[in-house]
Amino acid sequence: MKKINLVYLRSKIAANNPLLDKQKEEYLSYLTKEYEISKDGETYFFIESGGTEEEFKRIYSQYKEPFNLIATNANNSLPASLEIASFLKNKSLKYNLSHGLKEDIIDVLNKKRILQKSMNYSLLSEEKILDNKRFGVVGKPSDWLISSDVDYKQAKEKFGATLVDITFEEFKNEIEHAVDRVDPIVFENKLPKYITKETLQVALKIYSALYNIIKKHDLAGVTVRCFDLLGVYHNTSCLALALLNSHGYIATCEGDVPAMLTMAIIRAKFHQSSFQVNPSYINEKEKYGYFAHCTIPLDMCISYTFDTHFESGLGIGIKGELNLAKVTIFKINSKLDKYEVFEGQILENLNHKNLCRTQLKIGFSEDISSLLDMPCGNHLIIFKGHHKDELLSYLSKTK
């Protein structure tokens, strides 16, 4: 029996989560049918949840290549693994990413992955579509975004975008002095019994604060180090970002600058809102995936309700429902030299308890293996319609 050494990575926010304990036991019950878990074996990093990337970065130098990652189908394990994979790829380090349901994990580990066709394209165009536009980085990228740093000078040279750093202290000051721009009564009928009116009021103050920052600094959009709000206000920016995007501004989670620039290109080129998502489960064989996040532009939804933020159980998350329509999935990488793009079809609005609140099942007609093999970080961007040819023509051709 082959020996493997499992290194478990779980976020601090989920440290005592009994559902993750159960998930680990279930995966182990399948792994131990064929593998002996031993410190003497080949090392595999078992990514239990999102928010584990920073811990991986802290310890990875203690291990040798290739770096074997095991990603589950829940609790943002896969997006964390994709961010880690992007980090390793940027350092030219070898890695293997095994992802699947617990009952498939043995087959996945034993299968040698063969990338059918890379869906990473070279980003050649330097047409400054974002010229004279300013974008705020509020706080800094979340600690787990270990592969999402962007060179501000390159963003200016490539797209014409000016990136402006805004301290989290300034953001907090704006929240403390915010005057409501939206009457809470507008949304009170969306509140389930377990979310208070006071929680809604704070969420709307966060919106007002970001709106004020946008106006004060003459910004076209912002990306927010949003998880820091949990410790200070026991709330999130999910509702604020949903409103800002619906009103024509770009607003992204977790300080993800590549996601913000991707969404800005979509807004400038296609004049529509877009949805920042975590790829939560990818089924390569049947060519579909689950994509989820706790905020979505309200103007993309045919209906929506409120829930708490998934990871923390705090604040207000958006559970949106979308038309079963054609979509494009698009993301530029942190180096601004590659991008990935796929065309799909929304098959179903999902309602899983172990994923972020807005959940989509999307099917594809093309090979999607490079979503796992050649990731551009842990987030992807979804927008309506099929636009792959237009993006290829625009981004991969020089003037």
N, C-alpha and C positions, 0 to 999 in steps of 0.2 A: 504494500500500500504506500503510495507516494505521500511524503510529508510536506505540509505547507505551514508556514508561520503566519498567522493572521494578526495584523496590526489594526485595531479598531479606532476609527475616528468619528467622533460625535460632537456636535456643537455644544457650547456651554449652555445655551438657552434650552437645549433638549436633554441636558445631562441626566435628569431623573424621569425621563419619559417612559412609562411602562409599555407603550405601544412599540417603541424602538427596542426595548428588551425582548418583547415577544417576536418582533421581526428578526432580530439576531438569532434567537433560538430556532426559528423556523428555517432560516437559511442554513444554520449549522446542522440541523437535522438532515438536510440533503447533502451538504458538503462531506459530512463524516461517513456517508455511505461509501465513498471512494477515496477520501483523503484522511490521513492522520494529522490532527492539529498538533504541531510540535515546533518548539523554538529552533530546532535543527533544520527545519524545512525551508523551501524557497519562500520569500516574503511576499505576501499579498496584503494590500491596504484595503480593508473592508470599510467603505465610505457609508456610514450609517445614516447621515443626514446632510443637509446643506449647512453652510457656515463652517466647514471643516478645512477649507483651503489654507487658511493661515497656519493652522497646526501642522498640516502637511509640509508647508514651506519651511517651518521651523525645524522639522526633524528629517527631511528627505536626504540631507547630505550624510546621514548616518548609514545609508543603505546604498546598494550597488544597482546599476542598470541590469536588466530592464525593470522599470517600476510597474508592478502589476496592480491594477486597480479593479476592485469589484464594486459595481454600482447596482443598487436595488431599483425597484420600480416605484418607490414612494419616498415621501419626506425630503424631497429635493436632493436625494442622493446623486442622481444622474447629473443635474446641472453643476453640482460641486465637483464631480468627477471630470466633467468637461472643462471646467476652469483649471483644474489641476493638469489635465492633459494639455491644454493650451500653454500653460506655464512651462511644462516639460518640453513641449515642441519648440517653444521660443528659445529654449536653452540647448536645443539639439540633443536632448536626452531621449533614449529609447523608453517606450512605455507600451503596455498592453491594457486595454480597457475592456473588461468583461461585464456585460450588462444583460440582465434578464430577470424573469420571474423566478421565484425560489425553486420551483419544480424543473426549471430549465437550466439552472446554474451549472450543473455538472457538464452538460453538453456544451454550454458556452465556454467554460474553462478549458475543455478538451479540444475545442475547435480552433484551428489555426485561422486567424482572421485574414481574409484576402480582400483588399480594397478594390472594388470593381472599377470605380472611376471617381477620381477626385472632383468634388464639386466646389473646390476652392478656385477662384478665378483671380487673375492678377488685376489689381486696381491701377489702371494706367492714366485715366483721364485726370487732368488738372484744371478742368473748367471750374472756375470758382463759383459753384452754384450757391454757396452760403456766404458770398462776399458781402461785407458790411454788416454781417449778423454777429451778435455777441451772445455767448452762452455762459451761464453761471455754473460753477462747480461748488455747490454749497456743502461746506465741510471738506471732505476729501473722499475718494473712493473707499467703500467699505473694506475692512481688513481682509475679507476673504476673496476680494477681486484681485488675485495675485497675478493675473495675466491681462489686466485691462487698463494699464497706465498708457496714456497718450502723450506724445511729444507735442506741446502746445504750438511750437514753431511749425512743425510739420502739418498740423491741422490748418494753420493759416496758409501755408504754401499750397497745400493740396486742395482745400475747399474754400479758402478765404474766410474761415470761421475764426473768430477771436474768442478764446477761452479765458474766463475771468474767475479767479479764486475769491470765494466769499466765505468768511469764517462762520463756524457753527455758532459762535458767540453772537454775531450779528443776527443770525437767523433766530436764535432764542430771544434776543431783544425785540425783534419784530413781532414774535408771537406774544410776548408779554404786553406789548402795546397795541396789539391788533384791534381794529374796529371791524365788526362783522360786515362782510360784503354780501353775505347770503343769510337770509332769515332762516334759522334752524327749522321753523315750522314747515318749510318747503319739503324737508326730508323726514320729518318725524313719523310719517306713516310707513317709512321703510324700515324703521327700527324694530328688531325682534325684542322680546321682553328682557333678554339678558344684556342688552346694550342700553345704557342710560342716556337721557337727554344731555347730561353734562359731558359725556363722551363725545356726542355729536357736536356740541358747542366748541370743544377743544379742537376737534378735527377741522372745523370750519375756520377757527383762528389760525391754524397751520396753513390753510389755503390762503387766507387773507395776508399772512406774513409773506408767503412765497410770491403772491401777486405784487405786494409792495416792493419786494426785492427786485422783481422783474422790471417794474416801472422805474425804480430808483437807479438801477444800473443799465437801463435801456437794453434789456435782454430779449432775445427771441425764445429763450427757453432755459431750463435749469435741470441739473441732475442733483439728487439730494442724498446725503448720507443719512438715510431715513431710520435705520435701526437705533441710532443714538437717541431718537425721540422716545423710545420705549422706556428707558431708564429715567428720563426727566419728566415726561408728561403721561406715561403709561398709554401712549397713543401712537398713531402712525400717520404717514403722509399719503396713504392710499387714496382717500377721498379727495385730498387736495390735488394730487396728480391727475386723477380722473377728471376733475373739473377743469384744470388748466389745459389739458390736452383737448378737451371738448371745446374750449374757447379759442383754439388755434395756436396755443403755445406748445413748445416741446417740454415735456416733463418726464424724467425717468427716475427709477429707483436706484438706491444703493451706490450712488456716485458713479454709475457706469457711463463713462464718457463715450466709448465706442457706440453704445446703444443710443445715446443722445444724438450723436452725429448721424447715425443710421436713420433714426426717426426724423431728423431735420431734413435729410435728403429726400425721404419719402414725402414729407410735407411740401418741400419746394418743387419736387418733380411731378408728384401726382395729386397734390392739393387735397390730401386726406389724412385723417388720424391713423395711428398705428398702435399696436399692442405689444408691449415688452413682455416676453414669456420665458418661463423655465421649460426646457424640454424634459418632461418628467418620465417618459417611457417611450422607447423606440423599438418597434417590432420590424426588423429588417426584412424578414421572410415575407410577411404579409403587407409590408409597405404602409404602415400607419404609425402614428405616434400620439401621445398625450402631451398637451402643452397647457401650462397653467400659470397664473399669477393672481395676486390679491388686489391689483388695480388695473383698470381698463378704461379708456376714454368712453364716457357715457354715450357719446354720439355714435359709437360703433355697435351699441347694444339695441336689440329690439325690446328688451326688458332687463331690469336688474333689481336685486335686493341687497340688503346689507347683512354682513356677518362680521365676526371678529377677524383680525389678522391671523393667518393660519399658524405660523410658527410660535407666536407669543400668546394667542388667545386674547389680545388686547386691541383697543382701538376699533376702527371700522374698516373692514375690507369690502370689496365690491364683488358680488357674485352676479356676473353678467351672462345673458343669453344672446347668442348671435344667430343670424340667419345661416342656414346650411348652404353656404355659398363658396365660390372659388376664392382662394387666397394665395398670396405670395409670402414666402418666408425668406428673410433677407437679413444679413448682418455683415458689417465690415469688422476687420480685426483691429487690435490695438496698435499695430504698426502702420495701419492705414495703407497697406500694400496688397492685401488679399480680401476677398469677401466670399460668402456663400449665398446661394439663392436657389430656392426650390418652389415649384408650383404644386398646390394641393387643393383639396376639397374638404371643407368642414363636414364631417359625417354625423357628429353628435355633440350636444352639450352634456358634459358629464357631471356627476355629483359624488365623487369619491371623498371619503373622510380624511384620507392621508395625503391630499394634494392642496395646493393653494386654491382660492375660492372660485375664480373664473377658470373653467376647465373645458378644453376642446379636444375632441378626437378628430385628427386630420389624416386623410388618406392621400396617397401619392401614386402616380403611375410610373415614376422613375425610381431608380435605385437610390436609397437613402442611407447607405452605409457610411458615407463620409460625414453624416451628422455626428457619428461616433468617432470616426477615424481622423477627421480633419477639422476639429471644432474651432470656432472663433470666439471662445469664451463660454460662459455659462448662461448667457441670455441670447435669445433670438427675437426678431421683430416680425410681426404678422400684420399684413394689411390686405385690403379687399381687392379682388380681381387677379388676373394672371398677367404679370408684368415682367417675366424673366427676360424675354428678348429685348425689351426696352432698357432694362438695367444692364444687360450685357453690352448692348450697343453704346450706352451712355458711359459706363464706367471702364470698359476694357478697350476703348479706342482713344488714341491721342488725336489732338486737333489736326 
